[in-house]
Amino acid sequence: MSDNRRVLSVILGGGRGNRLYPLTRMRSKPAVPIGGKYRLIDIPISNCINSGLYEIAILTQFNSVSLHRHITQSYNFDVFHRGWIQIWAAEQTTQSSDWYQGTADAVRKQLVEIESSDATDVLILAGDHLYRMDYAKMLAQHFRDSADITVGAYPVPEADASRFGLLQCDDRGRITAFVEKTRDPAVLERFVCRRGLDRPYQGSMGIYAFKTAMLRKLLEDRSIDDFGADLIPRAIDTLDVRAHEFSGYWEDIGTMRAFYEANLLMAAHNPPFSFYDNQQPIYTRPRFLPGSIVTSSTLDGVLLADGCRVINSSVTSSIIGLRSHVGHGCRIRNCVVMGADYYESEDSHRMPVRLGTGPCCDIEGAIIDKNARIGANVRIRPFPLGTEVNGDAWCVRDGIVVVAKDAIIEPETVIEP
């Protein structure tokens, strides 16, 4: 069996993240904060470290400064450790002047770096999924089967089938058919794997293990830009492509609604994904912040991060992120408050509205991005599902009010249907 130390992990972190805009207006999707103190990129990096995979490359392209800063400040192996985490940014070269055209094209443009790592196998990962997975188990199957490609597979309910690449397998686990994000009822019917169950389909997780030599050979075809849409459907006809079934919690943070609901679940009792795990922790940047101060307040179902102040307020079923300030007499329900990147002194008068949430605000069903300034007596209410409203300081995405990063919401503002 091959050695995991010869495996290179490649995390795709360069997408525009249009469906998470405006959270991605100033950052790439993997850099979006989640769970009060983490970023989405922390999930696959932590899974790699916990799986014993210490050679990690992160491919970046759009709005990457924030992501680069977080990675360099968070992940540094000591000189006695053979591992490394490198950022492979999109670049113009003598061979190519184009940006990444898709997931497979991004990897193609870094084949020289991949081959220089001397890895026998390459593990391709997405930078915007929420899950905890031991990749060593998938790789053990990949090696045992001597597979050319192994695809991470996840059971998918009927309502979500059109969002995923769907696959069919024979009784040996070999993938015999693959279709990418179809809405055709006849095609969907053909891909039902488990009739009568809540999750009748097998969906691709966007996790792929390749033999390095096979990956290089496949990417010689310049018409292949994407793994799901192009490479995997063609590979199953001639190569040994296997599925590795994963049954734990996994969520594709691809839409604002998915992002919002995944965050709120973390504040619930016994959540499906928890950061409380001694054996497989999720790592992030140490910030050396003080503990949070809560004064004369009621908190119920709240994930409260470090360095916060909550003063004489009621907070329910919400995430309160790093350095958040919740002023006197506020009422916050079903909200994701990302907090702030810095503190503002009590006597600061540089801005007309103080950093954080001002006094006597009533906010429900909202995402408040970092460094937002919300004035006194602001009222925010969720909109009906599917509602889309565009704006600068705030917008509505699928009924969720999103206050943009660094935005100022003037006192007495009312945002409601």
ChimeraX attribute file (.defattr): number of C-alpha atoms within 10 A of each C-alpha:
attribute: neighborCount
match mode: 1-to-1
recipient: residues
	/A:1	11
	/A:2	14
	/A:3	11
	/A:4	19
	/A:5	15
	/A:6	16
	/A:7	25
	/A:8	25
	/A:9	25
	/A:10	26
	/A:11	26
	/A:12	25
	/A:13	29
	/A:14	25
	/A:15	22
	/A:16	18
	/A:17	21
	/A:18	15
	/A:19	15
	/A:20	20
	/A:21	19
	/A:22	24
	/A:23	24
	/A:24	21
	/A:25	15
	/A:26	17
	/A:27	20
	/A:28	29
	/A:29	30
	/A:30	30
	/A:31	27
	/A:32	22
	/A:33	21
	/A:34	24
	/A:35	25
	/A:36	24
	/A:37	20
	/A:38	21
	/A:39	22
	/A:40	24
	/A:41	29
	/A:42	25
	/A:43	24
	/A:44	27
	/A:45	27
	/A:46	20
	/A:47	21
	/A:48	24
	/A:49	19
	/A:50	20
	/A:51	17
	/A:52	16
	/A:53	22
	/A:54	22
	/A:55	20
	/A:56	21
	/A:57	23
	/A:58	23
	/A:59	23
	/A:60	25
	/A:61	19
	/A:62	20
	/A:63	18
	/A:64	22
	/A:65	14
	/A:66	14
	/A:67	24
	/A:68	17
	/A:69	11
	/A:70	18
	/A:71	21
	/A:72	13
	/A:73	12
	/A:74	15
	/A:75	17
	/A:76	12
	/A:77	12
	/A:78	9
	/A:79	7
	/A:80	6
	/A:81	9
	/A:82	10
	/A:83	16
	/A:84	14
	/A:85	18
	/A:86	15
	/A:87	17
	/A:88	20
	/A:89	20
	/A:90	18
	/A:91	14
	/A:92	11
	/A:93	9
	/A:94	5
	/A:95	7
	/A:96	9
	/A:97	10
	/A:98	11
	/A:99	15
	/A:100	22
	/A:101	12
	/A:102	18
	/A:103	22
	/A:104	23
	/A:105	19
	/A:106	23
	/A:107	25
	/A:108	22
	/A:109	22
	/A:110	16
	/A:111	16
	/A:112	11
	/A:113	13
	/A:114	21
	/A:115	15
	/A:116	8
	/A:117	13
	/A:118	12
	/A:119	18
	/A:120	18
	/A:121	27
	/A:122	22
	/A:123	24
	/A:124	22
	/A:125	22
	/A:126	24
	/A:127	29
	/A:128	26
	/A:129	20
	/A:130	21
	/A:131	16
	/A:132	22
	/A:133	21
	/A:134	15
	/A:135	22
	/A:136	16
	/A:137	12
	/A:138	22
	/A:139	25
	/A:140	15
	/A:141	16
	/A:142	26
	/A:143	18
	/A:144	11
	/A:145	18
	/A:146	16
	/A:147	18
	/A:148	21
	/A:149	27
	/A:150	27
	/A:151	26
	/A:152	20
	/A:153	23
	/A:154	24
	/A:155	23
	/A:156	20
	/A:157	15
	/A:158	14
	/A:159	9
	/A:160	12
	/A:161	23
	/A:162	19
	/A:163	15
	/A:164	21
	/A:165	22
	/A:166	28
	/A:167	25
	/A:168	19
	/A:169	17
	/A:170	11
	/A:171	6
	/A:172	9
	/A:173	15
	/A:174	22
	/A:175	24
	/A:176	15
	/A:177	17
	/A:178	22
	/A:179	21
	/A:180	20
	/A:181	17
	/A:182	15
	/A:183	11
	/A:184	9
	/A:185	9
	/A:186	9
	/A:187	12
	/A:188	17
	/A:189	10
	/A:190	10
	/A:191	20
	/A:192	19
	/A:193	17
	/A:194	12
	/A:195	9
	/A:196	8
	/A:197	11
	/A:198	12
	/A:199	19
	/A:200	17
	/A:201	27
	/A:202	26
	/A:203	30
	/A:204	24
	/A:205	24
	/A:206	20
	/A:207	18
	/A:208	26
	/A:209	28
	/A:210	22
	/A:211	20
	/A:212	22
	/A:213	14
	/A:214	13
	/A:215	20
	/A:216	17
	/A:217	9
	/A:218	17
	/A:219	19
	/A:220	10
	/A:221	11
	/A:222	10
	/A:223	10
	/A:224	21
	/A:225	20
	/A:226	16
	/A:227	22
	/A:228	23
	/A:229	18
	/A:230	15
	/A:231	18
	/A:232	25
	/A:233	18
	/A:234	16
	/A:235	17
	/A:236	18
	/A:237	12
	/A:238	7
	/A:239	15
	/A:240	16
	/A:241	25
	/A:242	27
	/A:243	27
	/A:244	22
	/A:245	17
	/A:246	16
	/A:247	10
	/A:248	13
	/A:249	13
	/A:250	17
	/A:251	15
	/A:252	18
	/A:253	22
	/A:254	16
	/A:255	15
	/A:256	22
	/A:257	18
	/A:258	13
	/A:259	20
	/A:260	19
	/A:261	14
	/A:262	20
	/A:263	23
	/A:264	20
	/A:265	20
	/A:266	23
	/A:267	24
	/A:268	16
	/A:269	10
	/A:270	9
	/A:271	12
	/A:272	13
	/A:273	19
	/A:274	17
	/A:275	14
	/A:276	9
	/A:277	10
	/A:278	7
	/A:279	7
	/A:280	16
	/A:281	16
	/A:282	20
	/A:283	19
	/A:284	20
	/A:285	15
	/A:286	9
	/A:287	12
	/A:288	8
	/A:289	12
	/A:290	10
	/A:291	13
	/A:292	17
	/A:293	12
	/A:294	16
	/A:295	12
	/A:296	11
	/A:297	15
	/A:298	15
	/A:299	16
	/A:300	13
	/A:301	18
	/A:302	21
	/A:303	21
	/A:304	25
	/A:305	21
	/A:306	20
	/A:307	20
	/A:308	23
	/A:309	20
	/A:310	25
	/A:311	19
	/A:312	19
	/A:313	21
	/A:314	19
	/A:315	24
	/A:316	18
	/A:317	22
	/A:318	29
	/A:319	30
	/A:320	29
	/A:321	27
	/A:322	26
	/A:323	29
	/A:324	29
	/A:325	26
	/A:326	29
	/A:327	22
	/A:328	20
	/A:329	20
	/A:330	23
	/A:331	21
	/A:332	26
	/A:333	20
	/A:334	23
	/A:335	26
	/A:336	28
	/A:337	29
	/A:338	27
	/A:339	30
	/A:340	23
	/A:341	11
	/A:342	12
	/A:343	14
	/A:344	15
	/A:345	9
	/A:346	7
	/A:347	6
	/A:348	10
	/A:349	10
	/A:350	8
	/A:351	9
	/A:352	12
	/A:353	18
	/A:354	22
	/A:355	27
	/A:356	26
	/A:357	29
	/A:358	23
	/A:359	21
	/A:360	20
	/A:361	25
	/A:362	19
	/A:363	25
	/A:364	22
	/A:365	20
	/A:366	25
	/A:367	25
	/A:368	28
	/A:369	24
	/A:370	25
	/A:371	23
	/A:372	25
	/A:373	27
	/A:374	27
	/A:375	24
	/A:376	23
	/A:377	20
	/A:378	21
	/A:379	19
	/A:380	19
	/A:381	18
	/A:382	21
	/A:383	20
	/A:384	13
	/A:385	11
	/A:386	12
	/A:387	14
	/A:388	14
	/A:389	15
	/A:390	10
	/A:391	11
	/A:392	10
	/A:393	15
	/A:394	21
	/A:395	18
	/A:396	23
	/A:397	24
	/A:398	16
	/A:399	21
	/A:400	25
	/A:401	26
	/A:402	25
	/A:403	26
	/A:404	26
	/A:405	22
	/A:406	15
	/A:407	18
	/A:408	22
	/A:409	22
	/A:410	16
	/A:411	18
	/A:412	14
	/A:413	15
	/A:414	15
	/A:415	17
	/A:416	12
	/A:417	10
